[in-house]
């Protein structure tokens, strides 16, 4: 699943989450960006990627749910 999570000034930030097919139970998380003003607006740059086991994914969810400004 890939979703747009931010669109600020032509900078589009996407979050992609999918299961790792080679290792049961693992989840792949990736953050990418594109920029409308670049030479190639379709050029997608990886900003962050990680594979998480079920415990780590649960910890990440908990941190994000508890986060407040």
N, C-alpha and C positions, 0 to 999 in steps of 0.2 A: 504494500500500500504506500503510495507516494502522495503527499499533500503539500500544498502551498501553506506555509505557516506565517509568512511575512511578505509584504510588498511595500517597501519604503523607498521612495524616490527612484523607482525603476530597478531597485535591487530586489530580486525575488529569492526568497529562502524557502527551500523545500526540505521536508523530513520524509524519509523512506524507512519503513519498517517491514521486514519480511523474515520468515523462518529460514534458517540455514539448512538446506536440503541434505548436505553431506553429514551433518551431526544433529541427531534428533534432540530436540529441546532447546537448541541454541537459537538466538534471535539476532539478526543483523540490523543495525541502526546506522543510518547515514544522513548527514546534513550536507546539502549542496546549494550553490547559488548560481544565478544568471543575472546579467546586467543589461538592461535595454540599451544603454548608451555605449556598449562595447562594439568593437569592430565586428564581432560575430555574436549577436544577442542570444543565439541558441547554444553557445559554448557554456557548458555546465562545469563548475568548479567544485571539487569535493573539499569541504571544510572540516569534516569530522566523520570518521566511521569506526565502528566497534562491533564486536560480537559479544553477546551477553548470555550467560547461562540463566536458567530460571530464577535463581536467587538474586543475581545481579540485576536482572530486569525488574524484579519486585522491589529491590532497593532503590533503583532509579525512579520507578513510579512513585514510591513513598516520598522521596525527596521532592519530586516535582509537585506532588499533591500538597505537601507541607509548606512549599515555598510561597511566601507572601511579601509584598513590599510595604 
